């Protein structure tokens, strides 16, 4: 039920489920011709704020995000 002091949370993040990331790494390891740099990602970037707004429902329905209370570094 506490207030969560946060930045404005405008950063664009990309969240990938750990199982999906692991499958991507296994696929690369099992592909002998794979060479170079690979991005393992969901392909669906979103503002950090979107993820933060999901947290009260998962952790504490009374938690209140206080966006903008903390300045960016």
PQR file with spaces between the fields and no chain letter, atoms N, CA, C, O and H, PARSE charges and radii, in Angstrom:
ATOM       1  N    UNK     1       0.787   -1.202    0.000 -0.4000 1.5000
ATOM       2  CA   UNK     1       0.000    0.000    0.000 -0.0000 2.0000
ATOM       3  C    UNK     1       0.825    1.261    0.000  0.5500 1.7000
ATOM       4  O    UNK     1       0.300    2.341    0.268 -0.5500 1.4000
ATOM       5  N    UNK     2       2.105    1.149   -0.295 -0.4000 1.5000
ATOM       6  CA   UNK     2       2.972    2.324   -0.254 -0.0000 2.0000
ATOM       7  C    UNK     2       3.055    3.002   -1.613  0.5500 1.7000
ATOM       8  O    UNK     2       2.774    2.401   -2.650 -0.5500 1.4000
ATOM       9  H    UNK     2       2.531    0.271   -0.513  0.4000 1.0000
ATOM      10  N    UNK     3       3.445    4.260   -1.580 -0.4000 1.5000
ATOM      11  CA   UNK     3       3.684    5.017   -2.801 -0.0000 2.0000
ATOM      12  C    UNK     3       5.052    4.620   -3.342  0.5500 1.7000
ATOM      13  O    UNK     3       6.008    4.511   -2.574 -0.5500 1.4000
ATOM      14  H    UNK     3       3.673    4.748   -0.738  0.4000 1.0000
ATOM      15  N    UNK     4       5.161    4.404   -4.639 -0.4000 1.5000
ATOM      16  CA   UNK     4       6.415    4.044   -5.280 -0.0000 2.0000
ATOM      17  C    UNK     4       6.961    5.264   -6.005  0.5500 1.7000
ATOM      18  O    UNK     4       6.427    5.652   -7.045 -0.5500 1.4000
ATOM      19  H    UNK     4       4.385    4.492   -5.263  0.4000 1.0000
ATOM      20  N    UNK     5       8.008    5.871   -5.480 -0.4000 1.5000
ATOM      21  CA   UNK     5       8.612    7.029   -6.136 -0.0000 2.0000
ATOM      22  C    UNK     5       9.475    6.561   -7.297  0.5500 1.7000
ATOM      23  O    UNK     5      10.409    5.780   -7.122 -0.5500 1.4000
ATOM      24  H    UNK     5       8.442    5.556   -4.636  0.4000 1.0000
ATOM      25  N    UNK     6       9.145    7.053   -8.485 -0.4000 1.5000
ATOM      26  CA   UNK     6       9.803    6.615   -9.715 -0.0000 2.0000
ATOM      27  C    UNK     6      10.150    7.807  -10.596  0.5500 1.7000
ATOM      28  O    UNK     6       9.701    8.929  -10.360 -0.5500 1.4000
ATOM      29  H    UNK     6       8.386    7.688   -8.627  0.4000 1.0000
ATOM      30  N    UNK     7      10.961    7.538  -11.617 -0.4000 1.5000
ATOM      31  CA   UNK     7      11.149    8.543  -12.661 -0.0000 2.0000
ATOM      32  C    UNK     7       9.845    8.621  -13.453  0.5500 1.7000
ATOM      33  O    UNK     7       8.850    8.011  -13.063 -0.5500 1.4000
ATOM      34  H    UNK     7      11.325    6.626  -11.809  0.4000 1.0000
ATOM      35  N    UNK     8       9.840    9.356  -14.546 -0.4000 1.5000
ATOM      36  CA   UNK     8       8.636    9.413  -15.386 -0.0000 2.0000
ATOM      37  C    UNK     8       8.425    8.097  -16.137  0.5500 1.7000
ATOM      38  O    UNK     8       7.361    7.877  -16.716 -0.5500 1.4000
ATOM      39  H    UNK     8      10.649    9.851  -14.863  0.4000 1.0000
ATOM      40  N    UNK     9       9.436    7.224  -16.128 -0.4000 1.5000
ATOM      41  CA   UNK     9       9.355    5.890  -16.756 -0.0000 2.0000
ATOM      42  C    UNK     9       9.014    5.981  -18.243  0.5500 1.7000
ATOM      43  O    UNK     9       8.165    5.243  -18.743 -0.5500 1.4000
ATOM      44  H    UNK     9      10.300    7.403  -15.658  0.4000 1.0000
ATOM      45  N    UNK    10       9.678    6.883  -18.931 -0.4000 1.5000
ATOM      46  CA   UNK    10       9.435    7.057  -20.363 -0.0000 2.0000
ATOM      47  C    UNK    10      10.390    6.229  -21.222  0.5500 1.7000
ATOM      48  O    UNK    10      10.265    6.203  -22.446 -0.5500 1.4000
ATOM      49  H    UNK    10      10.367    7.483  -18.525  0.4000 1.0000
ATOM      50  N    UNK    11      11.348    5.550  -20.577 -0.4000 1.5000
ATOM      51  CA   UNK    11      12.300    4.741  -21.330 -0.0000 2.0000
ATOM      52  C    UNK    11      11.548    3.654  -22.099  0.5500 1.7000
ATOM      53  O    UNK    11      10.557    3.106  -21.617 -0.5500 1.4000
ATOM      54  H    UNK    11      11.450    5.571  -19.583  0.4000 1.0000
ATOM      55  N    UNK    12      12.032    3.361  -23.284 -0.4000 1.5000
ATOM      56  CA   UNK    12      11.426    2.310  -24.100 -0.0000 2.0000
ATOM      57  C    UNK    12      12.203    1.024  -23.837  0.5500 1.7000
ATOM      58  O    UNK    12      13.406    0.944  -24.088 -0.5500 1.4000
ATOM      59  H    UNK    12      12.837    3.807  -23.676  0.4000 1.0000
ATOM      60  N    UNK    13      11.499    0.031  -23.332 -0.4000 1.5000
ATOM      61  CA   UNK    13      12.103   -1.261  -23.008 -0.0000 2.0000
ATOM      62  C    UNK    13      11.430   -2.338  -23.830  0.5500 1.7000
ATOM      63  O    UNK    13      10.325   -2.167  -24.345 -0.5500 1.4000
ATOM      64  H    UNK    13      10.522    0.096  -23.128  0.4000 1.0000
ATOM      65  N    UNK    14      12.122   -3.435  -23.934 -0.4000 1.5000
ATOM      66  CA   UNK    14      11.561   -4.588  -24.616 -0.0000 2.0000
ATOM      67  C    UNK    14      11.670   -5.779  -23.677  0.5500 1.7000
ATOM      68  O    UNK    14      12.768   -6.190  -23.301 -0.5500 1.4000
ATOM      69  H    UNK    14      13.020   -3.573  -23.516  0.4000 1.0000
ATOM      70  N    UNK    15      10.541   -6.319  -23.310 -0.4000 1.5000
ATOM      71  CA   UNK    15      10.501   -7.425  -22.364 -0.0000 2.0000
ATOM      72  C    UNK    15      10.307   -8.725  -23.134  0.5500 1.7000
ATOM      73  O    UNK    15       9.445   -8.828  -24.007 -0.5500 1.4000
ATOM      74  H    UNK    15       9.649   -5.986  -23.615  0.4000 1.0000
ATOM      75  N    UNK    16      11.125   -9.712  -22.792 -0.4000 1.5000
ATOM      76  CA   UNK    16      11.059  -11.015  -23.434 -0.0000 2.0000
ATOM      77  C    UNK    16      10.988  -12.064  -22.337  0.5500 1.7000
ATOM      78  O    UNK    16      11.746  -12.003  -21.369 -0.5500 1.4000
ATOM      79  H    UNK    16      11.825   -9.628  -22.083  0.4000 1.0000
ATOM      80  N    UNK    17      10.097  -13.012  -22.478 -0.4000 1.5000
ATOM      81  CA   UNK    17       9.998  -14.079  -21.492 -0.0000 2.0000
ATOM      82  C    UNK    17      11.289  -14.897  -21.523  0.5500 1.7000
ATOM      83  O    UNK    17      11.835  -15.157  -22.595 -0.5500 1.4000
ATOM      84  H    UNK    17       9.481  -13.062  -23.265  0.4000 1.0000
ATOM      85  N    UNK    18      11.767  -15.296  -20.366 -0.4000 1.5000
ATOM      86  CA   UNK    18      13.033  -16.020  -20.261 -0.0000 2.0000
ATOM      87  C    UNK    18      13.013  -17.304  -21.091  0.5500 1.7000
ATOM      88  O    UNK    18      14.036  -17.678  -21.665 -0.5500 1.4000
ATOM      89  H    UNK    18      11.322  -15.085  -19.496  0.4000 1.0000
ATOM      90  N    UNK    19      11.890  -17.971  -21.163 -0.4000 1.5000
ATOM      91  CA   UNK    19      11.803  -19.202  -21.965 -0.0000 2.0000
ATOM      92  C    UNK    19      12.020  -18.897  -23.443  0.5500 1.7000
ATOM      93  O    UNK    19      12.694  -19.651  -24.146 -0.5500 1.4000
ATOM      94  H    UNK    19      11.059  -17.667  -20.697  0.4000 1.0000
ATOM      95  N    UNK    20      11.444  -17.786  -23.914 -0.4000 1.5000
ATOM      96  CA   UNK    20      11.627  -17.401  -25.315 -0.0000 2.0000
ATOM      97  C    UNK    20      13.086  -17.040  -25.599  0.5500 1.7000
ATOM      98  O    UNK    20      13.632  -17.408  -26.640 -0.5500 1.4000
ATOM      99  H    UNK    20      10.897  -17.174  -23.343  0.4000 1.0000
ATOM     100  N    UNK    21      13.705  -16.326  -24.676 -0.4000 1.5000
ATOM     101  CA   UNK    21      15.116  -15.974  -24.845 -0.0000 2.0000
ATOM     102  C    UNK    21      15.974  -17.232  -24.874  0.5500 1.7000
ATOM     103  O    UNK    21      16.864  -17.348  -25.717 -0.5500 1.4000
ATOM     104  H    UNK    21      13.262  -16.027  -23.831  0.4000 1.0000
ATOM     105  N    UNK    22      15.726  -18.170  -23.974 -0.4000 1.5000
ATOM     106  CA   UNK    22      16.494  -19.414  -23.929 -0.0000 2.0000
ATOM     107  C    UNK    22      16.340  -20.193  -25.230  0.5500 1.7000
ATOM     108  O    UNK    22      17.317  -20.735  -25.748 -0.5500 1.4000
ATOM     109  H    UNK    22      15.003  -18.076  -23.289  0.4000 1.0000
ATOM     110  N    UNK    23      15.118  -20.252  -25.762 -0.4000 1.5000
ATOM     111  CA   UNK    23      14.907  -20.956  -27.036 -0.0000 2.0000
ATOM     112  C    UNK    23      15.697  -20.295  -28.163  0.5500 1.7000
ATOM     113  O    UNK    23      16.224  -20.979  -29.040 -0.5500 1.4000
ATOM     114  H    UNK    23      14.324  -19.812  -25.341  0.4000 1.0000
ATOM     115  N    UNK    24      15.776  -18.970  -28.138 -0.4000 1.5000
ATOM     116  CA   UNK    24      16.555  -18.259  -29.148 -0.0000 2.0000
ATOM     117  C    UNK    24      18.032  -18.587  -29.049  0.5500 1.7000
ATOM     118  O    UNK    24      18.689  -18.793  -30.069 -0.5500 1.4000
ATOM     119  H    UNK    24      15.348  -18.415  -27.425  0.4000 1.0000
ATOM     120  N    UNK    25      18.566  -18.639  -27.830 -0.4000 1.5000
ATOM     121  CA   UNK    25      19.982  -18.967  -27.646 -0.0000 2.0000
ATOM     122  C    UNK    25      20.269  -20.412  -28.052  0.5500 1.7000
ATOM     123  O    UNK    25      21.298  -20.687  -28.670 -0.5500 1.4000
ATOM     124  H    UNK    25      18.032  -18.472  -27.001  0.4000 1.0000
ATOM     125  N    UNK    26      19.384  -21.323  -27.715 -0.4000 1.5000
ATOM     126  CA   UNK    26      19.564  -22.725  -28.106 -0.0000 2.0000
ATOM     127  C    UNK    26      19.551  -22.843  -29.630  0.5500 1.7000
ATOM     128  O    UNK    26      20.375  -23.553  -30.205 -0.5500 1.4000
ATOM     129  H    UNK    26      18.548  -21.099  -27.213  0.4000 1.0000
ATOM     130  N    UNK    27      18.626  -22.154  -30.276 -0.4000 1.5000
ATOM     131  CA   UNK    27      18.560  -22.197  -31.736 -0.0000 2.0000
ATOM     132  C    UNK    27      19.866  -21.695  -32.351  0.5500 1.7000
ATOM     133  O    UNK    27      20.345  -22.264  -33.332 -0.5500 1.4000
ATOM     134  H    UNK    27      17.957  -21.577  -29.808  0.4000 1.0000
ATOM     135  N    UNK    28      20.441  -20.642  -31.789 -0.4000 1.5000
ATOM     136  CA   UNK    28      21.717  -20.139  -32.301 -0.0000 2.0000
ATOM     137  C    UNK    28      22.842  -21.142  -32.090  0.5500 1.7000
ATOM     138  O    UNK    28      23.663  -21.355  -32.983 -0.5500 1.4000
ATOM     139  H    UNK    28      20.052  -20.180  -30.993  0.4000 1.0000
ATOM     140  N    UNK    29      22.882  -21.757  -30.919 -0.4000 1.5000
ATOM     141  CA   UNK    29      23.929  -22.732  -30.615 -0.0000 2.0000
ATOM     142  C    UNK    29      23.828  -23.963  -31.507  0.5500 1.7000
ATOM     143  O    UNK    29      24.841  -24.592  -31.813 -0.5500 1.4000
ATOM     144  H    UNK    29      22.216  -21.584  -30.194  0.4000 1.0000
ATOM     145  N    UNK    30      22.628  -24.307  -31.921 -0.4000 1.5000
ATOM     146  CA   UNK    30      22.416  -25.491  -32.747 -0.0000 2.0000
ATOM     147  C    UNK    30      22.504  -25.205  -34.247  0.5500 1.7000
ATOM     148  O    UNK    30      22.281  -26.101  -35.062 -0.5500 1.4000
ATOM     149  H    UNK    30      21.805  -23.797  -31.672  0.4000 1.0000
ATOM     150  N    UNK    31      22.821  -23.981  -34.609 -0.4000 1.5000
ATOM     151  CA   UNK    31      22.917  -23.598  -36.020 -0.0000 2.0000
ATOM     152  C    UNK    31      24.374  -23.282  -36.349  0.5500 1.7000
ATOM     153  O    UNK    31      24.839  -22.173  -36.089 -0.5500 1.4000
ATOM     154  H    UNK    31      23.002  -23.254  -33.947  0.4000 1.0000
ATOM     155  N    UNK    32      25.101  -24.252  -36.922 -0.4000 1.5000
ATOM     156  CA   UNK    32      26.532  -24.061  -37.167 -0.0000 2.0000
ATOM     157  C    UNK    32      26.856  -22.853  -38.040  0.5500 1.7000
ATOM     158  O    UNK    32      27.897  -22.224  -37.853 -0.5500 1.4000
ATOM     159  H    UNK    32      24.723  -25.153  -37.133  0.4000 1.0000
ATOM     160  N    UNK    33      25.984  -22.516  -38.991 -0.4000 1.5000
ATOM     161  CA   UNK    33      26.275  -21.390  -39.887 -0.0000 2.0000
ATOM     162  C    UNK    33      25.955  -20.033  -39.257  0.5500 1.7000
ATOM     163  O    UNK    33      26.218  -19.000  -39.874 -0.5500 1.4000
ATOM     164  H    UNK    33      25.138  -23.027  -39.143  0.4000 1.0000
ATOM     165  N    UNK    34      25.401  -20.009  -38.062 -0.4000 1.5000
ATOM     166  CA   UNK    34      25.093  -18.735  -37.391 -0.0000 2.0000
ATOM     167  C    UNK    34      26.402  -18.022  -37.060  0.5500 1.7000
ATOM     168  O    UNK    34      27.298  -18.609  -36.453 -0.5500 1.4000
ATOM     169  H    UNK    34      25.187  -20.848  -37.561  0.4000 1.0000
ATOM     170  N    UNK    35      26.506  -16.777  -37.456 -0.4000 1.5000
ATOM     171  CA   UNK    35      27.722  -16.004  -37.229 -0.0000 2.0000
ATOM     172  C    UNK    35      27.341  -14.545  -37.089  0.5500 1.7000
ATOM     173  O    UNK    35      26.473  -14.054  -37.811 -0.5500 1.4000
ATOM     174  H    UNK    35      25.778  -16.300  -37.949  0.4000 1.0000
ATOM     175  N    UNK    36      27.975  -13.860  -36.179 -0.4000 1.5000
ATOM     176  CA   UNK    36      27.722  -12.433  -36.032 -0.0000 2.0000
ATOM     177  C    UNK    36      26.994  -12.103  -34.750  0.5500 1.7000
ATOM     178  O    UNK    36      27.058  -12.847  -33.771 -0.5500 1.4000
ATOM     179  H    UNK    36      28.680  -14.259  -35.592  0.4000 1.0000
ATOM     180  N    UNK    37      26.303  -10.984  -34.768 -0.4000 1.5000
ATOM     181  CA   UNK    37      25.578  -10.482  -33.607 -0.0000 2.0000
ATOM     182  C    UNK    37      24.088  -10.699  -33.848  0.5500 1.7000
ATOM     183  O    UNK    37      23.579  -10.432  -34.936 -0.5500 1.4000
ATOM     184  H    UNK    37      26.251  -10.381  -35.563  0.4000 1.0000
ATOM     185  N    UNK    38      23.401  -11.185  -32.824 -0.4000 1.5000
ATOM     186  CA   UNK    38      21.970  -11.445  -32.930 -0.0000 2.0000
ATOM     187  C    UNK    38      21.245  -10.758  -31.784  0.5500 1.7000
ATOM     188  O    UNK    38      21.690  -10.812  -30.637 -0.5500 1.4000
ATOM     189  H    UNK    38      23.815  -11.403  -31.940  0.4000 1.0000
ATOM     190  N    UNK    39      20.143  -10.120  -32.090 -0.4000 1.5000
ATOM     191  CA   UNK    39      19.278   -9.556  -31.068 -0.0000 2.0000
ATOM     192  C    UNK    39      18.206  -10.596  -30.751  0.5500 1.7000
ATOM     193  O    UNK    39      17.479  -11.049  -31.635 -0.5500 1.4000
ATOM     194  H    UNK    39      19.781  -10.076  -33.022  0.4000 1.0000
ATOM     195  N    UNK    40      18.123  -10.959  -29.487 -0.4000 1.5000
ATOM     196  CA   UNK    40      17.073  -11.870  -29.054 -0.0000 2.0000
ATOM     197  C    UNK    40      16.072  -11.014  -28.310  0.5500 1.7000
ATOM     198  O    UNK    40      16.330  -10.566  -27.193 -0.5500 1.4000
ATOM     199  H    UNK    40      18.713  -10.590  -28.769  0.4000 1.0000
ATOM     200  N    UNK    41      14.924  -10.786  -28.937 -0.4000 1.5000
ATOM     201  CA   UNK    41      13.952   -9.858  -28.369 -0.0000 2.0000
ATOM     202  C    UNK    41      12.549  -10.230  -28.832  0.5500 1.7000
ATOM     203  O    UNK    41      12.364  -11.065  -29.718 -0.5500 1.4000
ATOM     204  H    UNK    41      14.715  -11.150  -29.845  0.4000 1.0000
ATOM     205  N    UNK    42      11.582   -9.594  -28.216 -0.4000 1.5000
ATOM     206  CA   UNK    42      10.187   -9.890  -28.545 -0.0000 2.0000
ATOM     207  C    UNK    42       9.721   -9.162  -29.807  0.5500 1.7000
ATOM     208  O    UNK    42       8.793   -9.611  -30.478 -0.5500 1.4000
ATOM     209  H    UNK    42      11.732   -8.916  -27.497  0.4000 1.0000
ATOM     210  N    UNK    43      10.357   -8.055  -30.122 -0.4000 1.5000
ATOM     211  CA   UNK    43       9.918   -7.266  -31.266 -0.0000 2.0000
ATOM     212  C    UNK    43       8.771   -6.328  -30.932  0.5500 1.7000
ATOM     213  O    UNK    43       8.153   -5.748  -31.825 -0.5500 1.4000
ATOM     214  H    UNK    43      11.111   -7.690  -29.577  0.4000 1.0000
ATOM     215  N    UNK    44       8.484   -6.179  -29.637 -0.4000 1.5000
ATOM     216  CA   UNK    44       7.367   -5.333  -29.211 -0.0000 2.0000
ATOM     217  C    UNK    44       7.814   -4.391  -28.101  0.5500 1.7000
ATOM     218  O    UNK    44       7.453   -4.596  -26.942 -0.5500 1.4000
ATOM     219  H    UNK    44       8.986   -6.650  -28.911  0.4000 1.0000
ATOM     220  N    UNK    45       8.604   -3.347  -28.436 -0.4000 1.5000
ATOM     221  CA   UNK    45       9.043   -2.412  -27.402 -0.0000 2.0000
ATOM     222  C    UNK    45       7.880   -1.604  -26.838  0.5500 1.7000
ATOM     223  O    UNK    45       6.902   -1.324  -27.532 -0.5500 1.4000
ATOM     224  H    UNK    45       8.897   -3.180  -29.377  0.4000 1.0000
ATOM     225  N    UNK    46       8.006   -1.236  -25.566 -0.4000 1.5000
ATOM     226  CA   UNK    46       6.950   -0.468  -24.901 -0.0000 2.0000
ATOM     227  C    UNK    46       7.579    0.425  -23.839  0.5500 1.7000
ATOM     228  O    UNK    46       8.662    0.120  -23.340 -0.5500 1.4000
ATOM     229  H    UNK    46       8.800   -1.463  -25.002  0.4000 1.0000
ATOM     230  N    UNK    47       6.915    1.520  -23.489 -0.4000 1.5000
ATOM     231  CA   UNK    47       7.436    2.366  -22.417 -0.0000 2.0000
ATOM     232  C    UNK    47       7.473    1.599  -21.090  0.5500 1.7000
ATOM     233  O    UNK    47       6.580    0.803  -20.801 -0.5500 1.4000
ATOM     234  H    UNK    47       6.035    1.767  -23.895  0.4000 1.0000
ATOM     235  N    UNK    48       8.495    1.842  -20.304 -0.4000 1.5000
ATOM     236  CA   UNK    48       8.628    1.221  -18.989 -0.0000 2.0000
ATOM     237  C    UNK    48       7.374    1.461  -18.154  0.5500 1.7000
ATOM     238  O    UNK    48       6.971    0.598  -17.375 -0.5500 1.4000
ATOM     239  H    UNK    48       9.221    2.489  -20.539  0.4000 1.0000
ATOM     240  N    UNK    49       6.767    2.615  -18.312 -0.4000 1.5000
ATOM     241  CA   UNK    49       5.552    2.965  -17.569 -0.0000 2.0000
ATOM     242  C    UNK    49       4.464    1.892  -17.737  0.5500 1.7000
ATOM     243  O    UNK    49       3.746    1.586  -16.785 -0.5500 1.4000
ATOM     244  H    UNK    49       7.095    3.316  -18.945  0.4000 1.0000
ATOM     245  N    UNK    50       4.341    1.321  -18.941 -0.4000 1.5000
ATOM     246  CA   UNK    50       3.331    0.284  -19.174 -0.0000 2.0000
ATOM     247  C    UNK    50       3.555   -0.922  -18.262  0.5500 1.7000
ATOM     248  O    UNK    50       2.603   -1.476  -17.713 -0.5500 1.4000
ATOM     249  H    UNK    50       4.925    1.569  -19.715  0.4000 1.0000
ATOM     250  N    UNK    51       4.815   -1.323  -18.102 -0.4000 1.5000
ATOM     251  CA   UNK    51       5.128   -2.464  -17.231 -0.0000 2.0000
ATOM     252  C    UNK    51       4.885   -2.110  -15.774  0.5500 1.7000
ATOM     253  O    UNK    51       4.355   -2.924  -15.017 -0.5500 1.4000
ATOM     254  H    UNK    51       5.589   -0.872  -18.547  0.4000 1.0000
ATOM     255  N    UNK    52       5.266   -0.905  -15.375 -0.4000 1.5000
ATOM     256  CA   UNK    52       5.079   -0.481  -13.986 -0.0000 2.0000
ATOM     257  C    UNK    52       3.593   -0.482  -13.625  0.5500 1.7000
ATOM     258  O    UNK    52       3.225   -0.845  -12.507 -0.5500 1.4000
ATOM     259  H    UNK    52       5.696   -0.244  -15.989  0.4000 1.0000
ATOM     260  N    UNK    53       2.756   -0.083  -14.551 -0.4000 1.5000
ATOM     261  CA   UNK    53       1.318   -0.029  -14.274 -0.0000 2.0000
ATOM     262  C    UNK    53       0.699   -1.425  -14.078  0.5500 1.7000
ATOM     263  O    UNK    53      -0.403   -1.545  -13.543 -0.5500 1.4000
ATOM     264  H    UNK    53       3.054    0.212  -15.458  0.4000 1.0000
ATOM     265  N    UNK    54       1.399   -2.463  -14.506 -0.4000 1.5000
ATOM     266  CA   UNK    54       0.928   -3.833  -14.286 -0.0000 2.0000
ATOM     267  C    UNK    54       1.269   -4.345  -12.885  0.5500 1.7000
ATOM     268  O    UNK    54       0.610   -5.253  -12.379 -0.5500 1.4000
ATOM     269  H    UNK    54       2.294   -2.366  -14.941  0.4000 1.0000
ATOM     270  N    UNK    55       2.293   -3.767  -12.262 -0.4000 1.5000
ATOM     271  CA   UNK    55       2.787   -4.283  -10.981 -0.0000 2.0000
ATOM     272  C    UNK    55       1.774   -4.265   -9.845  0.5500 1.7000
ATOM     273  O    UNK    55       1.692   -5.257   -9.120 -0.5500 1.4000
ATOM     274  H    UNK    55       2.828   -3.029  -12.674  0.4000 1.0000
ATOM     275  N    UNK    56       0.999   -3.207   -9.643 -0.4000 1.5000
ATOM     276  CA   UNK    56       0.050   -3.244   -8.526 -0.0000 2.0000
ATOM     277  C    UNK    56      -0.900   -4.442   -8.591  0.5500 1.7000
ATOM     278  O    UNK    56      -1.222   -5.026   -7.556 -0.5500 1.4000
ATOM     279  H    UNK    56       1.066   -2.402  -10.232  0.4000 1.0000
ATOM     280  N    UNK    57      -1.343   -4.809   -9.772 -0.4000 1.5000
ATOM     281  CA   UNK    57      -2.247   -5.963   -9.893 -0.0000 2.0000
ATOM     282  C    UNK    57      -1.537   -7.273   -9.557  0.5500 1.7000
ATOM     283  O    UNK    57      -2.177   -8.226   -9.114 -0.5500 1.4000
ATOM     284  H    UNK    57      -1.081   -4.335  -10.612  0.4000 1.0000
ATOM     285  N    UNK    58      -0.216   -7.328   -9.766 -0.4000 1.5000
ATOM     286  CA   UNK    58       0.519   -8.563   -9.516 -0.0000 2.0000
ATOM     287  C    UNK    58       1.097   -8.634   -8.104  0.5500 1.7000
ATOM     288  O    UNK    58       1.281   -9.727   -7.568 -0.5500 1.4000
ATOM     289  H    UNK    58       0.304   -6.554  -10.126  0.4000 1.0000
ATOM     290  N    UNK    59       1.383   -7.482   -7.499 -0.4000 1.5000
ATOM     291  CA   UNK    59       2.087   -7.471   -6.215 -0.0000 2.0000
ATOM     292  C    UNK    59       1.230   -6.930   -5.077  0.5500 1.7000
ATOM     293  O    UNK    59       1.051   -7.590   -4.054 -0.5500 1.4000
ATOM     294  H    UNK    59       1.233   -6.594   -7.934  0.4000 1.0000
ATOM     295  N    UNK    60       0.705   -5.729   -5.265 -0.4000 1.5000
ATOM     296  CA   UNK    60      -0.045   -5.072   -4.192 -0.0000 2.0000
ATOM     297  C    UNK    60      -1.019   -4.087   -4.832  0.5500 1.7000
ATOM     298  O    UNK    60      -0.606   -3.045   -5.340 -0.5500 1.4000
ATOM     299  H    UNK    60       0.850   -5.192   -6.096  0.4000 1.0000
ATOM     300  N    UNK    61      -2.284   -4.407   -4.808 -0.4000 1.5000
ATOM     301  CA   UNK    61      -3.291   -3.556   -5.454 -0.0000 2.0000
ATOM     302  C    UNK    61      -3.326   -2.135   -4.898  0.5500 1.7000
ATOM     303  O    UNK    61      -3.841   -1.229   -5.553 -0.5500 1.4000
ATOM     304  H    UNK    61      -2.620   -5.254   -4.395  0.4000 1.0000
ATOM     305  N    UNK    62      -2.792   -1.935   -3.714 -0.4000 1.5000
ATOM     306  CA   UNK    62      -2.807   -0.608   -3.099 -0.0000 2.0000
ATOM     307  C    UNK    62      -1.541    0.193   -3.375  0.5500 1.7000
ATOM     308  O    UNK    62      -1.444    1.353   -2.975 -0.5500 1.4000
ATOM     309  H    UNK    62      -2.373   -2.671   -3.182  0.4000 1.0000
ATOM     310  N    UNK    63      -0.567   -0.415   -4.058 -0.4000 1.5000
ATOM     311  CA   UNK    63       0.664    0.312   -4.396 -0.0000 2.0000
ATOM     312  C    UNK    63       0.319    1.425   -5.386  0.5500 1.7000
ATOM     313  O    UNK    63      -0.493    1.234   -6.292 -0.5500 1.4000
ATOM     314  H    UNK    63      -0.646   -1.357   -4.383  0.4000 1.0000
ATOM     315  N    UNK    64       0.938    2.573   -5.203 -0.4000 1.5000
ATOM     316  CA   UNK    64       0.651    3.717   -6.053 -0.0000 2.0000
ATOM     317  C    UNK    64       1.931    4.231   -6.714  0.5500 1.7000
ATOM     318  O    UNK    64       2.789    4.785   -6.028 -0.5500 1.4000
ATOM     319  H    UNK    64       1.597    2.728   -4.467  0.4000 1.0000
ATOM     320  N    UNK    65       2.078    4.060   -8.029 -0.4000 1.5000
ATOM     321  CA   UNK    65       3.247    4.614   -8.702 -0.0000 2.0000
ATOM     322  C    UNK    65       3.190    6.139   -8.685  0.5500 1.7000
ATOM     323  O    UNK    65       2.173    6.736   -9.038 -0.5500 1.4000
ATOM     324  H    UNK    65       1.380    3.609   -8.586  0.4000 1.0000
ATOM     325  N    UNK    66       4.271    6.749   -8.277 -0.4000 1.5000
ATOM     326  CA   UNK    66       4.386    8.206   -8.250 -0.0000 2.0000
ATOM     327  C    UNK    66       5.374    8.610   -9.341  0.5500 1.7000
ATOM     328  O    UNK    66       6.540    8.892   -9.066 -0.5500 1.4000
ATOM     329  H    UNK    66       5.097    6.264   -7.990  0.4000 1.0000
ATOM     330  N    UNK    67       4.887    8.634  -10.585 -0.4000 1.5000
ATOM     331  CA   UNK    67       5.738    8.943  -11.725 -0.0000 2.0000
ATOM     332  C    UNK    67       6.256   10.375  -11.651  0.5500 1.7000
ATOM     333  O    UNK    67       5.493   11.307  -11.396 -0.5500 1.4000
ATOM     334  H    UNK    67       3.939    8.405  -10.808  0.4000 1.0000
ATOM     335  N    UNK    68       7.552   10.542  -11.876 -0.4000 1.5000
ATOM     336  CA   UNK    68       8.179   11.850  -11.892 -0.0000 2.0000
ATOM     337  C    UNK    68       8.740   12.300  -10.554  0.5500 1.7000
ATOM     338  O    UNK    68       9.314   13.385  -10.467 -0.5500 1.4000
ATOM     339  H    UNK    68       8.172    9.784  -12.083  0.4000 1.0000
ATOM     340  N    UNK    69       8.590   11.495   -9.511 -0.4000 1.5000
ATOM     341  CA   UNK    69       9.100   11.874   -8.195 -0.0000 2.0000
ATOM     342  C    UNK    69      10.627   11.800   -8.114  0.5500 1.7000
ATOM     343  O    UNK    69      11.241   12.498   -7.307 -0.5500 1.4000
ATOM     344  H    UNK    69       8.124   10.613   -9.582  0.4000 1.0000
ATOM     345  N    UNK    70      11.234   10.961   -8.943 -0.4000 1.5000
ATOM     346  CA   UNK    70      12.679   10.788   -8.954 -0.0000 2.0000
ATOM     347  C    UNK    70      13.213   11.312  -10.268  0.5500 1.7000
ATOM     348  O    UNK    70      12.709   10.918  -11.320 -0.5500 1.4000
ATOM     349  H    UNK    70      10.735   10.395   -9.599  0.4000 1.0000
ATOM     350  N    UNK    71      14.219   12.189  -10.261 -0.4000 1.5000
ATOM     351  CA   UNK    71      14.772   12.695  -11.522 -0.0000 2.0000
ATOM     352  C    UNK    71      15.604   11.620  -12.220  0.5500 1.7000
ATOM     353  O    UNK    71      16.162   10.732  -11.576 -0.5500 1.4000
ATOM     354  H    UNK    71      14.629   12.509   -9.406  0.4000 1.0000
ATOM     355  N    UNK    72      15.675   11.715  -13.534 -0.4000 1.5000
ATOM     356  CA   UNK    72      16.564   10.843  -14.283 -0.0000 2.0000
ATOM     357  C    UNK    72      18.000   11.169  -13.893  0.5500 1.7000
ATOM     358  O    UNK    72      18.311   12.309  -13.547 -0.5500 1.4000
ATOM     359  H    UNK    72      15.221   12.437  -14.058  0.4000 1.0000
ATOM     360  N    UNK    73      18.867   10.174  -13.948 -0.4000 1.5000
ATOM     361  CA   UNK    73      20.290   10.426  -13.646 -0.0000 2.0000
ATOM     362  C    UNK    73      20.963   11.094  -14.802  0.5500 1.7000
ATOM     363  O    UNK    73      22.157   11.386  -14.737 -0.5500 1.4000
ATOM     364  H    UNK    73      18.614    9.248  -14.229  0.4000 1.0000
